[in-house]
């Protein structure tokens, strides 16, 4: 089942950095950017996280919370968040419940080998928990600016 724009997102509970267990419904009343990345502390994922970090004040001004998610364990997520000084939480989705709900597990090829991995993707969810926009197969450069513009437009509605 693939979530479609205009549908209410499922209320999934996950372990998060800061020794938290959160549910997506915890963010109702605010817009939510949920971005999926393949692996903590790798170059593209680090750059993407830094770009979201650097835009935190602008997202906050647009009534928008940012959460990052990957299949990494909570320890790897904690280390990544601490090392990069991310002001937002990272979610550990080891059982892939969130990844499957948003259909971000894809067949990837690297060095001639195929494996299942997280496709870099971002989802913008409104204050009522409805998926408003999605970006799949994301290229990091300029991506956060595009997401921020969409979040600002959504909060202006």
C-alpha angles and dihedrals in degrees: 000000000000120000112235132208109271094032126113111251120240117260100242123175119216143170111260137187117277091050091284134143109206137183122211089237088065086080098055110130091043132067113252131213109200112188125186121206130183102235137357118248096015118128101255093041091048092051092048092050091048090051091052089045092052091051096047095110091051091049090048090051087054091054089249131138121204124215126178122207137189140149090260119120120257093257091057090047092050091050092047093049093047096045093049095038092232111184091204132069126260120215125221110218100177093150090048095230092136093039091052094046089056094037096233099139106103138167107262131189123214126166089350094304125113123218139155113257144153114282108220102254139158130203129195113208123187128230091269093055096257120141106242105170140004136195119197130186088022123199108211100222110093093353098116091052090055092048091047092052090052091048091049091050090049093050090049091058 
